[in-house]
Amino acid sequence: MSEVLDVAKKDGRWVECPSCAEIIITRKLQENLWVCHHCNHHFRLGARDRIGLICDEGSFEELALADHAGDENPEDAIRAGKASVKGMPCLLGVMDFSHKGGSMGVAMGRKIVQLMDAAQETGLPLVFFTASGGVRIHEGIWGLFQMLRTVHARDRITRSPVITVFTDPTTGGVTASFAALADVLLAEPGARIGFAGPRVIQTVLRSELPEDFQNAETLLANGLIDRIVPRRDLRDTLFFFLRWF
Ligand SMILES: [Zn+2]
C-alpha cells in the first residue's frame, strides 16, 4: 500500500500533510485552497498560486521595471504589480519562498521600493504577502542594505495604507524591516514569524523553546500583529481594508 501511495505522491495525485501526516488527494487540497482538511495546516503557496487566489481573475499586471539591470528577473523571489481584489484596485508585492527562500536581495529591494514609490505616487493601497528567510546573505552588505532601503522608502509613503500579510515563514531581515512597518499586519494561521530562527535561539539560550514559539497565534496574543486570517477569508478581509481606506 505504501508503495502505491509513494507512486501516487510522486505523480502529484496525493500529498502528505507536513503537519498531521494525513494523505490528501491533491485535487481536494487544491479545492480547499491548499489548506489541510484534517488539521487546518496552511500549505505554502508560490507567488503565482497566491496571485490567482487573491486577485480578481486576469487583473494582475506586472509592474513595469524602471530599468533593466542584469539582476532584474521576473522569476525573482517577489512578484510586484497592480491588481484588483473584489473590484478594489491595489498594488501588490507577493514573495515566493520556493525561489531562494524568498530572500531579499538587491533586485527584490528595488522592486519593493518601486512598489512603495508607486503607492505614494498613485495613492493606491499597497499589499505585501511576505514569505522569506530574510536578507539574501550571499549578496553580502548589499543584501543587508535592502533593509535600510525599504524602510526608507516606507517612510516616504504618506498617501497610501500599507498592509502586510505574513505567510509561513517570514523571518530575518524581512520581518525586521519593511514587513513589520505596515499599517495593518495580518497573518495566516500557524505562520512562523520571527527574526532569528528557533534553532539559533535554542542554541544561544541552551533551553527548550515552547511549541508555539514565533507562530502567528503567539504574536497576536502579544499584540505584534492585528489579526489572523484563514486563507478562505483573505479576499474578503483585504476587500474590507481596501474599501475602508
Ligand atoms: Zn494536516
Boltz pocket constraint, residues with backbone or C-beta under 6 A from the ligand:
constraints:
  - pocket:
      binder: B
      contacts: [[A, 17], [A, 18], [A, 19], [A, 20], [A, 21], [A, 22], [A, 36], [A, 37], [A, 38], [A, 39], [A, 40], [A, 41]]
      max_distance: 6.0
